[in-house]
Amino acid sequence: MKQFDRAALAQILSKGVSELQLDLSEAQITQLLDYLALLSKWNAVYNLTSVRDPLQMVTQHVLDSLAAVPAFAGAANVLDVGAGGGLPGMVLAIARPDMKVSLIDTVHKKTAFLTQVKAELGLANVSVYTMRVEQLQVKQAFDVITSRAFADLSDFVNWSGHLLAEGGQFIALKGVAPPDERERLPEQWKVTELRPLQVPGLNAERHLVFIARSQ
């Protein structure tokens, strides 16, 4: 496992947050670093992410997820599908403590990690589910359902569409903007916006794909 240099990570994270023009407190920066420390520690045993170096994690995972935060400006109740190590869900929950964030994954070791993060960071706005998203039933539908590198867009909307509130939207975090995936969307869904993201320190294509019900 690569050395966890908290001071160096704090510097990269703070600089990135500043470049993204996000209004995060010192306490939130500390929580993000605590989350990174847990991700790095658990990753050595549970293989939550293929990225091993915490210095790469801070850019490729945390800043990558933070870049999407402005897209959730109007959201109050969010579901992260295929949450894995908590990206973007845990990062969203830390950046937006006023927003309820549910994370779902089928892999128990991943949801065990997420439950541990919730407990250690005291994230009262987080819920964790271990099951297939098709089987999830909730009392209150979600106004945004998100995923990061989870599945083909058509699978994403087919599997979780029953959980989206009226007037809600999907926000998928993708690398390159996938035209073939967009064309395969079921006819009741349409892409309403394709938004390129600039992630500080990351020289790679990133996009948000917004999907809503066709009227």
Buried (B, 14 or more C-beta within 10 A) or exposed (E): EEEBEEEEBBEBBBEBBEBBEBEBEEEBBBBBBBBBBBBBBBBEEBEBBEBEBBBBBBBBBBBBBBBBBBBBEEBBBBBBBBBBBBBBBBBBBBBBBEBBBBBBBEBEEBBBBBBBBBEEBEBEBBBBBBEEBEEBEEEEBBBBBBBBEBBBBBEBBBBBBEBBBEEBBBBBBBEEBBEEBBEEBEEEBBBEEBBEBEBBBBEEEBBBBBBBBEE
